[in-house]
């Protein structure tokens, strides 16, 4: 869920602009025709700030009365007595926050359910492909290159190269792209990795398709991995550090 951050300078500039809208036009007031030309530095910076604030407020436009917003900024800038008490304003902001959070949670739940369905369909189709092995846990793997070295245990630390993708092919992480192998304990990663690594041999390269329950589950991971995402990894086991 995006958050709205408005700097003090930005608020002040908006307030001054909006306050001017409530006054009668003077010689210094920019007309609509002049504004649309955007030739002066003042016009350009005003328009730039306006578009920035507009984009930040766009997602909540149905939950905020813009006339009241302008009135509040104008009163604050001009030192006019507030039309609501401090408690009334606090209650209104709290109610707004709860509404936005509830809406975001509902959207996240819908996305999570959709990802489960898409993941199950992808796993079912992938299981039919030649060379794909499905384990009892639901992990799927395909040996792209057989290793000849040792196999790590849960207590070991491994060195790997990997590329992680969503089922739509979008890459969300890659040590290969960074040009530097990743080192981590076998038991310190997602369950799908921990299981696969203990089957691999050094020198081997596998493709993993990991169900959400063996990856990041309902919580997802950051902005890149949504809740209940099925993940694809190409992993190359380079070394074992005992």
Order of alpha helices (4+ residues) and beta strands (2+ residues): alpha-alpha-alpha-alpha-alpha-beta-beta-beta-beta-alpha-beta-alpha-beta-beta
